[in-house]
Structures are given as C-alpha cells and as structure tokens.
Amino acid sequence: MTKAELVNTIAIQTGYDRNTIMTIVEAMMMNVKKTVCGGEDVYLRGFGSFITKVRAQKVARNITKEISIIVPEHKIPAFKPSKEFMAAMKK
C-alpha cells in the first residue's frame, strides 16, 4: 500500500477530504521521524513502536579491492510491532 492509497482508504472510511487526510498523514510521519531522530521512541498502543537500534562496530570486506574495512557503530531506525499486531498476523 502506498501513501496515496492509504490516504484514499482513510478518506473513504472517514468521509474527510483527501487533502486534509494527506496533511494529517504527512504531519504524523514528520513527527515520528523527528522524534526517533532525536533519540526518543514512539509508542503507539495496539500498533507498535518506532525505536532506534544501535549496530555494533564490525569488520567488513571490500572484495573488489581485497581489503578489510571497519564499519563504525551506528544507529538505525526500527519498528517493533505490538503483541496485538503480531497476534493478528498469525491468524
């Protein structure tokens, strides 16, 4: 499902116009991104959590040059679904 399809589905379900829904969806995504980039987690009860994971430093290989490089520790965004979400997926 794309963002446009999501907006259309919500507009049909709620009866609000697509422009209003698009503004709300954009604001929600912007705030989630800003919060996670700021080091905080976003918890949406019954849906899941947007969290920051830390990847440890590791040694990687560049096989074209046949050298080893060190990839430093870095953070990545992640999503952890709630128990209810996982239960619905199993059905």
Phi, psi and omega in degrees: 000131177270171179297320179297319178293320177299313180299316179297317180297315179295320179298318179293317182292324186262336182088001177278158180286157185297325181296320178295314180296318180298319178298318180294314180297316178299317180295321179296313180296319180297317181291322176297313180298315180296319181292314180294319176296333178280000176096001179258158177262154178245120181252122176244101185305130179085353180243300180160189183232138171262116187233169175251126176252149178253123175269129182289159176297143180211165177259129179239164180243135169263101188287339178288324179261354181055049177230157175261141176232155178259123175267117184290163175301138180210163181257146176224148175282149180213160176238132177241112181291152179285169178299321179295319178299313180296321179295320178294325179292328183284340181282000000 
